[in-house]
Amino acid sequence: MLTDLINRPSENKFFTVILAIFTVAILIGGFFLLQQMQSVKVVMTIFAVVWGVGSAALLYFTMNSIAQSLPRKFRSVSVAIVFAGPAIILLFWALVLPTFRTLWFSFFDSTGSKFVGLKNYIFAFSDPVMLETFRNNLLWMFFGTSSCVILGLLIAVLADKSKYEKAFKSLIFMPMAISFVGAGVIWKFVYAYKGEGINLTEIGLLNAIVVGFGGTAQPWLLIPFWNNFFLIFIMVWLQTGYAMVIISSAIKAIPGELNEAAKVDGANAFTIFFRITVPYIMPTIITVTTTILIFSLKLFDVVRVMTGGNYGTNVIANEFYLRQFTYGNTGQASAIAIVLLVVIIPVLYYNLKEFRSRKVLK
């Protein structure tokens, strides 16, 4: 009955007006009630959740009613604005405006008051610290991404042939449930080192294994250049499960007739893998690769928790954090953020293009 009434513009004008007045009253009245509940936090929280969710649903219902009551030529556009408009406004406010604001500040000094032109960008591409961060990000991009994808592919293929497939995949996927900060803390204990030789007051799991086999404990996170690979291993540990699950689903979509025909023609397991499996799931491999590649470019948590960017392990995102929140240099921090954005955009564009092409094919 209510739906029929709303869908007949000639009969629902009065209903729409009453509904709009009621909605405004609920929004304003709820806001004033919240102000009166400041002293009772528990009640205020419960009321805020109920009122907030209910008001959002009521607001959408009212705006949809108003859009449906408009003339037919405006109706479809109005409904689209009602449901997509708030999301677009939020994206514009939270993403587009900050991007332009950051671009603006990248041309100013540390205080954001004096115009310095391209000075901050010259710093970003010439400072030794920045060049080191670019080098480290390249290491993360190449070794981290390739290791995750290759291991994920191999595990997906091998586990698919095992009767314990679910158990193996669950164990490998389990690290995905851990946050990157949590993983950094865990592996900091694994790499822990203090003292010399076997007279250690503090020792991590890795050094305990090394010492147990007669070796000498090493300060793994203090070894220049190679400490980056110890950090990269953490990303591989976390992201291999993601790559494995996505690639495994693509492998299971391969028609069984293809493999059977290849076996009839005398193809062995390696030939089937390289001539059928890999080419068939290549779009999925590319999607997984670009996704992990984007993550490796934005990486921050692991480096921040493990080394703070010291000992030659700094990355672009961490240097941005240091410039803005430690050194207070808004101009340089903004320039670094824009450089990172520019580097990521081509990868995002390629990923989106591949997704659209696959959607069209389907």
C-alpha positions as CSV (number, residue, x, y, z in Angstrom):
1,M,0.0,0.0,0.0
2,L,2.7,2.5,1.0
3,T,4.8,1.6,-2.1
4,D,1.8,2.0,-4.4
5,L,1.1,5.4,-2.9
6,I,4.6,6.6,-3.4
7,N,4.8,5.4,-7.0
8,R,1.7,7.5,-7.9
9,P,2.9,11.1,-8.2
10,S,-0.6,12.5,-8.5
11,E,-1.6,11.1,-5.2
12,N,1.4,11.3,-3.0
13,K,2.2,15.1,-2.9
14,F,0.6,15.6,0.5
15,F,2.3,12.4,1.8
16,T,5.7,13.5,0.6
17,V,5.3,16.9,2.2
18,I,4.3,15.4,5.6
19,L,7.2,12.8,5.3
20,A,9.7,15.6,4.6
21,I,8.5,17.6,7.6
22,F,8.6,14.5,9.8
23,T,12.2,13.7,8.6
24,V,13.4,17.2,9.4
25,A,11.8,17.0,12.8
26,I,13.5,13.7,13.6
27,L,16.9,14.9,12.5
28,I,16.7,18.2,14.4
29,G,15.0,16.7,17.4
30,G,17.5,13.8,17.6
31,F,20.4,16.3,17.5
32,F,19.1,18.3,20.4
33,L,18.4,15.2,22.4
34,L,22.0,14.1,21.9
35,Q,23.1,17.4,23.3
36,Q,21.0,16.8,26.4
37,M,22.6,13.3,27.0
38,Q,26.2,14.5,27.3
39,S,26.3,13.5,30.9
40,V,25.1,9.9,30.3
41,K,27.6,8.4,27.9
42,V,26.1,4.9,27.7
43,V,22.6,6.1,26.9
44,M,23.9,8.8,24.5
45,T,25.9,6.1,22.6
46,I,23.0,3.7,22.3
47,F,20.7,6.6,21.2
48,A,23.3,7.9,18.7
49,V,23.6,4.5,17.0
50,V,19.8,3.9,16.8
51,W,19.0,7.5,15.8
52,G,21.9,7.7,13.3
53,V,21.0,4.5,11.5
54,G,17.3,5.2,11.6
55,S,17.7,8.8,10.4
56,A,19.9,7.7,7.5
57,A,17.4,5.2,6.4
58,L,14.5,7.7,6.8
59,L,16.4,10.4,5.0
60,Y,17.0,8.1,2.0
61,F,13.4,7.0,2.0
62,T,12.2,10.6,2.1
63,M,14.6,11.8,-0.7
64,N,13.5,8.8,-2.8
65,S,9.9,9.7,-2.3
66,I,10.6,13.3,-3.4
67,A,12.5,12.1,-6.4
68,Q,9.7,9.7,-7.4
69,S,7.1,12.5,-7.2
70,L,9.0,14.6,-9.8
71,P,8.0,14.7,-13.5
72,R,9.1,11.6,-15.4
73,K,11.9,13.3,-17.4
74,F,13.6,14.3,-14.1
75,R,12.8,11.2,-12.1
76,S,15.6,8.8,-13.2
77,V,18.3,11.5,-12.8
78,S,16.9,12.5,-9.4
79,V,16.8,8.9,-8.1
80,A,20.4,8.4,-9.2
81,I,21.5,11.6,-7.4
82,V,19.7,10.5,-4.2
83,F,21.5,7.2,-4.0
84,A,24.9,8.0,-5.5
85,G,25.1,11.7,-4.6
86,P,26.1,11.3,-0.9
87,A,28.8,8.8,-1.8
88,I,30.2,11.1,-4.5
89,I,30.1,14.1,-2.1
90,L,32.0,12.1,0.6
91,L,34.6,10.9,-1.9
92,F,35.0,14.5,-3.2
93,W,35.3,15.8,0.4
94,A,37.6,13.0,1.7
95,L,39.7,12.2,-1.4
96,V,39.6,14.8,-4.2
97,L,39.8,18.0,-2.1
98,P,42.7,16.7,0.1
99,T,44.6,15.7,-3.1
100,F,44.3,19.2,-4.6
101,R,45.2,20.7,-1.2
102,T,48.3,18.5,-1.0
103,L,49.3,19.5,-4.5
104,W,48.9,23.2,-3.5
105,F,51.1,22.8,-0.4
106,S,53.8,21.0,-2.4
107,F,54.7,24.3,-4.0
108,F,55.2,26.1,-0.7
109,D,57.8,26.0,2.1
110,S,57.7,24.1,5.3
111,T,55.1,26.5,6.8
112,G,52.9,26.6,3.8
113,S,53.1,30.4,3.5
114,K,56.0,31.0,1.0
115,F,55.9,29.9,-2.6
116,V,59.0,28.0,-3.6
117,G,58.0,26.5,-6.9
118,L,59.5,23.1,-7.8
119,K,62.0,23.2,-5.0
120,N,60.3,20.5,-3.0
121,Y,60.1,18.2,-6.1
122,I,63.8,18.8,-6.8
123,F,64.4,17.7,-3.2
124,A,62.3,14.6,-3.7
125,F,64.4,13.5,-6.7
126,S,67.8,14.5,-5.6
127,D,68.1,14.2,-1.8
128,P,70.2,11.1,-0.8
129,V,67.6,10.0,1.7
130,M,64.8,10.1,-0.9
131,L,67.0,8.2,-3.5
132,E,67.4,5.5,-0.9
133,T,63.7,5.3,-0.3
134,F,63.1,4.9,-4.0
135,R,65.6,2.1,-4.2
136,N,64.0,0.4,-1.3
137,N,60.5,0.7,-2.8
138,L,61.9,-0.8,-6.0
139,L,63.1,-3.8,-3.9
140,W,59.7,-4.2,-2.3
141,M,58.0,-3.9,-5.7
142,F,60.2,-6.4,-7.5
143,F,61.2,-9.0,-5.0
144,G,58.1,-8.7,-2.7
145,T,55.5,-8.7,-5.5
146,S,57.2,-11.5,-7.5
147,S,57.7,-13.7,-4.5
148,C,54.1,-13.4,-3.4
149,V,52.7,-14.1,-6.9
150,I,55.1,-17.0,-7.7
151,L,54.7,-18.7,-4.3
152,G,50.9,-18.1,-4.4
153,L,50.7,-19.7,-7.9
154,L,52.9,-22.7,-7.0
155,I,51.0,-23.4,-3.8
156,A,47.6,-23.1,-5.5
157,V,48.7,-25.6,-8.2
158,L,50.3,-28.1,-5.7
159,A,47.6,-27.8,-3.1
160,D,44.9,-28.4,-5.7
161,K,46.4,-31.9,-6.2
162,S,46.5,-32.8,-2.5
163,K,43.7,-34.4,-0.5
164,Y,44.7,-32.0,2.4
165,E,44.1,-28.9,0.2
166,K,41.8,-27.2,2.7
167,A,44.2,-27.6,5.6
168,F,47.2,-26.4,3.6
169,K,45.4,-23.4,2.3
170,S,44.0,-22.5,5.7
171,L,47.5,-22.5,7.2
172,I,48.9,-20.4,4.4
173,F,46.0,-17.9,4.4
174,M,46.0,-17.6,8.2
175,P,48.5,-14.7,8.3
176,M,46.1,-12.6,6.3
177,A,44.0,-12.3,9.5
178,I,46.9,-10.5,11.2
179,S,47.3,-6.7,10.8
180,F,50.6,-5.4,9.4
181,V,51.4,-3.7,12.7
182,G,50.7,-7.0,14.5
183,A,52.9,-8.8,12.0
184,G,55.7,-6.3,12.5
185,V,55.6,-6.8,16.3
186,I,55.7,-10.6,15.9
187,W,58.6,-10.6,13.5
188,K,60.4,-8.1,15.6
189,F,60.6,-10.8,18.2
190,V,61.7,-13.3,15.6
191,Y,64.6,-11.1,14.5
192,A,65.4,-9.9,18.0
193,Y,69.2,-9.5,18.8
194,K,71.2,-8.2,21.7
195,G,74.7,-9.1,22.9
196,E,77.5,-11.0,21.2
197,G,78.3,-14.6,20.5
198,I,76.2,-17.0,22.7
199,N,76.2,-14.7,25.7
200,L,72.9,-13.1,24.9
201,T,70.6,-11.3,27.2
202,E,67.9,-11.2,24.5
203,I,67.5,-13.5,21.5
204,G,64.9,-13.9,18.9
205,L,63.6,-17.1,17.3
206,L,65.8,-16.8,14.2
207,N,69.0,-16.3,16.3
208,A,68.0,-19.1,18.6
209,I,67.9,-21.4,15.6
210,V,71.2,-20.1,14.3
211,V,72.9,-20.4,17.7
212,G,71.4,-23.9,18.2
213,F,73.1,-25.1,15.0
214,G,76.4,-23.7,16.2
215,G,76.3,-20.4,14.4
216,T,76.6,-16.8,15.7
217,A,73.6,-14.6,16.4
218,Q,73.2,-11.7,13.9
219,P,71.6,-8.3,14.2
220,W,69.4,-9.0,11.2
221,L,67.6,-5.7,11.1
222,L,70.9,-3.7,11.4
223,I,72.6,-5.2,8.3
224,P,72.5,-2.5,5.6
225,F,70.7,-3.4,2.3
226,W,70.1,-7.1,3.3
227,N,67.8,-6.0,6.2
228,N,65.3,-4.9,3.5
229,F,64.9,-8.5,2.4
230,F,64.2,-9.6,6.0
231,L,61.4,-7.0,6.0
232,I,60.2,-8.0,2.6
233,F,59.8,-11.5,3.8
234,I,57.1,-10.3,6.2
235,M,55.1,-9.0,3.3
236,V,55.5,-12.3,1.5
237,W,54.4,-14.2,4.6
238,L,51.3,-12.0,4.8
239,Q,50.3,-11.7,1.1
240,T,51.1,-15.1,-0.3
241,G,47.8,-16.4,1.1
242,Y,45.9,-13.7,-0.7
243,A,47.6,-14.5,-4.0
244,M,47.1,-18.2,-3.5
245,V,43.3,-17.9,-2.9
246,I,42.6,-15.7,-5.9
247,I,44.8,-17.8,-8.2
248,S,43.4,-21.0,-6.9
249,S,39.8,-19.9,-7.8
250,A,41.0,-19.1,-11.3
251,I,42.7,-22.5,-11.7
252,K,39.5,-24.3,-10.6
253,A,37.6,-22.4,-13.4
254,I,39.8,-24.0,-16.1
255,P,37.6,-26.5,-18.0
256,G,38.7,-30.1,-17.3
257,E,38.4,-31.0,-20.9
258,L,41.5,-28.8,-21.7
259,N,43.7,-30.8,-19.3
260,E,42.3,-34.1,-20.4
261,A,42.9,-33.3,-24.1
262,A,46.4,-32.2,-23.3
263,K,47.1,-35.5,-21.5
264,V,45.7,-37.5,-24.4
265,D,48.1,-35.7,-26.7
266,G,51.0,-36.7,-24.4
267,A,51.6,-33.5,-22.5
268,N,53.2,-33.9,-19.1
269,A,52.5,-31.9,-15.9
270,F,55.0,-29.2,-16.7
271,T,53.7,-28.7,-20.3
272,I,50.1,-28.5,-19.0
273,F,51.2,-25.9,-16.4
274,F,53.1,-23.6,-18.7
275,R,51.0,-24.1,-21.9
276,I,47.5,-24.3,-20.4
277,T,47.2,-23.3,-16.8
278,V,49.4,-20.1,-16.8
279,P,48.0,-18.7,-20.1
280,Y,44.4,-19.4,-19.1
281,I,44.7,-17.6,-15.7
282,M,47.1,-14.9,-16.9
283,P,44.4,-12.1,-16.4
284,T,44.0,-13.2,-12.8
285,I,47.8,-13.3,-12.3
286,I,48.0,-9.7,-13.7
287,T,45.3,-8.5,-11.4
288,V,46.9,-10.1,-8.3
289,T,50.3,-8.7,-9.3
290,T,49.1,-5.2,-9.8
291,T,47.1,-5.3,-6.5
292,I,50.2,-6.4,-4.5
293,L,52.3,-4.0,-6.5
294,I,50.1,-1.1,-5.4
295,F,50.4,-2.2,-1.8
296,S,54.2,-2.5,-2.0
297,L,54.3,1.1,-3.2
298,K,52.2,2.4,-0.3
299,L,53.9,0.2,2.3
300,F,54.3,1.8,5.7
301,D,53.3,-0.2,8.7
302,V,56.0,-3.0,8.7
303,V,58.9,-0.5,8.2
304,R,57.5,1.9,10.8
305,V,57.1,-0.8,13.5
306,M,60.3,-2.8,12.7
307,T,63.0,-0.2,12.1
308,G,61.3,3.2,11.9
309,G,63.0,3.6,8.5
310,N,66.5,3.5,10.1
311,Y,69.5,1.4,9.0
312,G,68.8,1.9,5.3
313,T,65.2,0.5,5.3
314,N,63.3,3.7,4.7
315,V,60.4,3.8,2.2
316,I,58.5,6.6,0.5
317,A,55.4,6.4,2.8
318,N,57.5,6.4,5.9
319,E,59.6,9.3,4.7
320,F,56.4,11.3,4.0
321,Y,55.3,10.5,7.6
322,L,58.7,11.7,9.0
323,R,58.7,14.9,7.0
324,Q,55.2,15.9,8.0
325,F,54.9,14.7,11.6
326,T,58.5,14.6,12.9
327,Y,60.2,17.4,11.0
328,G,57.0,19.5,10.4
329,N,57.9,20.2,6.8
330,T,54.5,20.4,5.1
331,G,56.0,21.4,1.7
332,Q,58.4,18.4,1.3
333,A,55.8,16.0,2.8
334,S,53.2,17.1,0.3
335,A,55.7,16.8,-2.6
336,I,56.5,13.2,-1.5
337,A,52.8,12.4,-1.3
338,I,52.2,13.7,-4.8
339,V,55.1,11.7,-6.2
340,L,53.7,8.6,-4.6
341,L,50.3,9.3,-6.1
342,V,51.8,9.9,-9.5
343,V,53.7,6.6,-9.3
344,I,50.6,4.6,-8.3
345,I,48.1,6.1,-10.8
346,P,49.5,4.2,-13.9
347,V,49.2,0.9,-12.0
348,L,45.7,1.7,-10.9
349,Y,44.7,2.7,-14.4
350,Y,46.1,-0.5,-15.8
351,N,44.3,-2.6,-13.1
352,L,41.0,-0.8,-13.8
353,K,41.5,-1.3,-17.6
354,E,42.0,-5.0,-17.2
355,F,39.0,-5.3,-14.9
356,R,36.8,-3.5,-17.4
357,S,38.1,-5.6,-20.3
358,R,37.4,-8.8,-18.4
359,K,33.9,-7.6,-17.5
360,V,33.1,-6.8,-21.2
361,L,34.3,-10.3,-22.2
362,K,32.0,-11.9,-19.8
